């Protein structure tokens, strides 16, 4: 039995049973080869407008509605879509519109679970950005909703649709690298210690619905860093999606970039999840008002006998190959490096019989990136809406990758060495269960 098949049986057992009993009320709108798929977009910041760009390149897609609680972002997206879609600040008008087939969710992370679950309940397919959730329990409900309501839910881990990543995964699965016992992933950089600064709390701008932006998250005063957009220049974030550095809305670099890197790693190991997790780090360098760490190292031990590490630092940008991010997989036959620009394999050398003579254990392998994968990811999503097959980044796959990253943060914040029960999808120490869930502010209760 493959690891990904075995792991499905735990927390998904109840959801699978519910799906078997569910009616097919929402499958009557299956699209034919010539039918347009009407898509709405909720969340139109930098990532939302990127998704809009690639969706508009799909001939089968008709963009019918755009939604954002911040008027400048909505205006930018309307201009990008030639002012053809309907514009709204309230996503509920989209969920209530039966003519809409699918919804793209590119809001801050804390909104992903509620919007995905409610869209599934409304009979709509979903493209949801990564990481899929802020807590493990939220992700489980998202998977359960997709299965119960028979929805196609594609997560935004678009690297899985990039050709060179797919080829790299094939090489990993083929065993050409030999026995892999160690994997290292990283994001590093050298930034100003002032970081994003320390703006005071203030009244929100008039063109932002701050209460709706907060949604299910705790009620907090408006702060420019929590929101993250330059009021004078809404076309760009002040500091790479500032909301990611606050625990209410996200999980720092661990869940922002770590999910991209570890997602590819786990794909190469048949979606295996870790059994043991340890983490060390803190906020020691940056002097701004962020909450998430600026130095972090997480170690994962996997059941089949290998370890992976994730590292993030902000005070130094030097690394092997002069890469600010990447994946290194160390095998007995060779070492593979992967990022969004390429992969290459450096063969291990075996000592030959003659003194001082070495032979490579495998041929050198290399492939440059053809594309980022975004266009192909949307193409796959559209194809699966028509076929009702699971997409390449199906919600359950990204749930596993997101959970791996979330557990890294839980290990850091709890100070515990975690043992994760892969079968039951929970921690073996029940006293740590509080770290796997959160409360949603009324009226945004998460219910499948």
N, C-alpha and C positions, 0 to 999 in steps of 0.2 A: 504493500500500500504506500503510495506517495505521501510525503508529509502534508501536502496541502489538502489531500483527500481525507486524511485522518483528522486533521485539525478542524475540519468543517463540522464534525459530529458533536462537538461540545456545545458551545453557546448557541449554535445555529439550529440545534435539533428542534427546539420549540418553534422557531420561526419557519423552518422548513415544513413542519406539520401544519402550521397556519396557512402557508402558501398553498399546500395541497388542497385545503378546504376552501380557499378563496375563489370567488367567482371570476369569470373572465370579462367582467363588465367593461374593463378599460382596453380590451384587445380588439374591440370592434372597429377602432380607428386605425388599423394597420395601413401603412402607406404603400401604394403601388409604385412602380418604377418612375412614373411621370408626376407623382403627387409632390407638392411642396410641403415641407415640414415647417410649421410655424414655431418660432423660437423667441422666447423673451429672456431678457438679461437683467438680473438683479445684482447690483453692485458694479459700478462703472468707474472705479479708480483705474490705476495703471494696468492691473491684471485683467479687470473686466473689459477694458477697451481693447486689450490685446486679444482676448477671446472673441470679442465682437469682430475684430479684423479678420481672424482666421475663419470664423463662421460665415462671414459674408463672402468668402472665397469658395464656399461649397454651393454648387448650383442648385442643390435640392433644398437649401435653407432659405426661408423667408423670415427676416427679422421683423417682428410685429409689435414688440413693446420693449421699452427701456425703463429701468427703475433705479433711482438712487435718492438717498435722503439729503444729499449735498447738491444744491442746484448747479454750481459750476461744473461738476463732473457729469451731471445729466446733460447739461448744455453741450459739453465737448463730445459726448457720445452721440447726441442727436445730430450734431454737425457731421460726425464721422459717418453716420447712417443716412446722410442726405435728408434729414428731417422727415423721413417717411414713417417711422414707427410711432406708436402712441407713447407719450411720456407720462410717467407717474412717480410720485414719491412713496407710494404705499404699495408694497408687494402683494397685498391681499387682493387688489384688483386683478392682478395677473393670475393668482391661484384660482380665483372665482371665474375666470374667463375660460369656458369650455372649448373655445376654438383654438387655444394654445396647446401645442403638442409637447413642447419641451421647455425647460427652464435652465439657464446657466446661472449658477450661484458663485459669484466672485466677490462676496462681501468679506469683511474681516472674519477671522476663523470662528469666533464665538457665535456667529449667525449660521454657519454651515449646517449644523444638525437640524435645527428647527425648520429651516427653509427646505432642506432635502426631504425630511419626513413629511412635511405638509404638502410638498409638491407631489410626492408619491401617492399620498392619500387622495389628492385631487386628480389622479390619473395621468400625471405628466412624467415624462422621462427627464432625467437630470444630468447635467454636467456640473460637477461640484469641484471647486478648487481644493488643492491640498494645503495643509493637512486637513483631513476631513472633519476633525473635531478637536475640542480642547481637553476632553476626558475620554477614557476608554469606554465607559458606559454609554456615552453619547454615540460613539462609533458603532457600538453593538446595535443600538436602536435604529441607526441609519441602515445597516445591513438588513435587519429584520423588516423594516418598512419596504425596502426594495424587493425583498422576496415575497412578502405578504401581498403586495399590490402589483406584483408581476411587472416591475418597472426596470427599464434599462438605466443604470446609473454609472456614468463614467467619471472617474476621479481625474484631477488635473496633473497627474504624474506623467507628463507627456513624453518624457525620455523613453518610455517603453515603445513609443511609436517612431523613434528615430532609428534609422537603418543601422548605424554603427553600434548603437546600444544593443539592438536585437542580435547582431552578429556576435558581439562580445558575450552576450548571455548564452548563445549557442556554444561558443568555445568553452565557457565555464561548465556547462552541462555535459559537454562531450568528454570531459576528463583529460583534455590535452595538457592542461597545466599540471597534471598530477595531483597529488594529495595537497589540498589547501588547508592549512591550519591557522593562518593569520590573515586578517583583512584590516586595512586602515583607511578611514575616510576623514576628510577635514575641510574646514572653511577657515581661512586665516586672512589677516590684513593688518596694516599699520595705520591707525586712525588717530585723529587729534584727541587727546584725553578729555577735552571738553565735551566730546560726543555730540549729542543733539541739544545740549544746554539744559537749563532749568527754568523754563517759562512758568510764571505763576498761574494758578487756576484763575479762570475768568468766565465771563458770560460767553456762550457760544455765538458765533456769527449768525446774523439774521437768516442767512440762506442755508442753514444747517438745522435739521431736526435732530438735536442731540439726544433726546429721550428715545427716539426710534433707532438712532445709531447704536445706543447702548443695548436696547432690546432686552434679551434674556440675561445680560450681564448685570452685576451689582450697580446700583445707582451711585455714580461718582460725579463730582464737579467736572465741568469741561476743562480740559487742558490741551494746549496745542500739540504737545508731544503724544498724548493718547490718541488724538485724532490723526495728526500726521501730515496734513496738507498745508502747503504754503498758501495762505489766504490770497495773496497777491498773484500767485502763480499756481492755480489748481491743476494745471496739466502735469505737474510732477510732485511727488511726495518730498517733504523736506529732508527726510532721512530714511529712505528705503522702507516704507510701510512701518512707521513708528509704532503702530498699535502692537506689533509683534513683540515688543519688549516689555509688555505688561501682562501679568499672569491672568487677568480677567478675560483677556481676548485671545491669547495665543501662548506659545511656549518657547519664545526666543528663537535663536538660530537652530537649536536642536530640532524643532518641528518645522521650521521654515525651509532650511536647506538640507538638514540631516535626513528628512524624509525622502528627498530626491536621491541622495546617495545610497542610503541603506535599502531603499526600494529596489534599486538595481542589484545590489548585493544579494538580497533575499530572493530575487527572481532567478539568479544563477544557482541558488540552492533550493529550488523547488518550493519557494515561499515559506521556508522554515522560519520559525520564530525562536527567540532566545529563551533559555531556561533560567539563567542567572544574569543579574544586572548590577553593576556597581558604578558610581559616579563621584567625581570630585571637581570642585570649582567654586567660583564665586564672582562677585562684582568687586574687583580689586583695582582696576585701572581707569575705567571711564567714570567721570565725575558728574554725569547727568542724572536725570530722575528716573531712569529705567529701573525695572525690577529684576529682569532676567540676567544671568551671569554674563560677564565679558571674557571669562576664561573657563573652559569646560573640557573635561575628558571623561567619556563614558566607555565602559568595557562590557561587552556582551559575550556570554558563553552559550553556544548552541548545542542542542542534544546530540547531534551527529558528530561532534568532536572538532570544533573550530571556534575561534574567537574573532570578534570584530570590535574595532574601536572607532569612536567619533571624537574629533578634536575641534574646538573653536577657540581662537584667540584674536585679540584686537590690538595688541601692542607690538607685533612683529609680523612681517609679511614674507619671511623667507621659508622656503620649503623645497623638497626634492622636485626637480624638473622646473623650478620657478613657477609653480602652479598655485594659485590662491585657493583652489578647491580641487577635489578629485577623489578617486578610489584606487587603492593599490591592493592587489590580491597576490599573496605569496604562495606559489605552488612548488612542489618538488622538481618540476620540469621547467618552470619559468615564472616570471613576475609580470602581471598585467596591470597597466595603468589605463584608466578610463576617465574622460571628462566630456563635455559637450562638443569639443572640437575634434576628438580623435580617440582611438585606443591603440596601444601598441604593447607587444610582448617582448620582454628581454629574456632570452633563454638562460637557464642555469647551465653551468659548465661542469662536465663530468671528467674526472682525471682519467686519462687513457693509460694504457699499459706502459708506454714509454715515458721516462722521467720528463716532467715539464710539459707534457702534451695534454691538451684538453679538447674535448669535443662538446658541442652544444647538445642539450637534451631534447630540443625541439627546434623547429625553424622559427625565425623571426616573423612576427605577424604585425600588421599595421593596417588601419583604415581611418581615413579622414571623414569627418562628418559631412553628409550631404545636406542635411537640414536639421533644425532644432527638434523636429517631431511634432510641432504644434499643428501644422496643416494636416498631417496624417492622423493625428489624434482626433481632430474634429471629423475627419473623413470616416474614421472607424466608428465614432459615435453615431454619425448619421446612418451609416450602413447597418449598425445594430438596431437602431430604431425601426428600420424596415424589416430586418430579419428576425428580431427579438432574441438574437444571440447575446451572450455576455460580451461586453467590450474588453479591450486589451488591458485597461486599468479598471476592471470591475470594482465596485465599491467594497467587496469583501477582501480583495487583494490589497487595496489601499488602506483598508481598516487594519490589516496586519502590519503594514509598513508604518502607519501612523502610530499604532499601539507600541511598536518597538521604540519609537522616538519618545512617546509620552512616558514610557517606563523609565527611560533615561532621566527625564525630569523628576519623576517620582523618586528615583533612587537618590538624586541630588537633594531634593527638598526634604525628604524624610530622614536622610542620613543612614538609610538601611541598605544592606545588601539584599536585593530582592530575589525571590524564587518565584518564577511565573509558571503556573500550571497551564500548559498549552492546550490540553484537552478541554479544561473547564474555562479557559480564558479569564483567569483571575489569579490573584496572588495567594500563595499558600498560607501566608500569615494574614489572617482575617483582620487583625488590628490595623493593617495598612489599607484596608478597603476604602477608607474615606478619601484616599488620594485618587481613586479610580472614577469618582463621580463628582457632580456638582449640582447646585440648586439653580434653577432658572427663575428669573424674576417674573412675576405675574404680568400679563396673562400668557406668557410664552412657555407654557408647560410642554415638555417633550413627551408626547404620547403616541405610540404606534397604533 
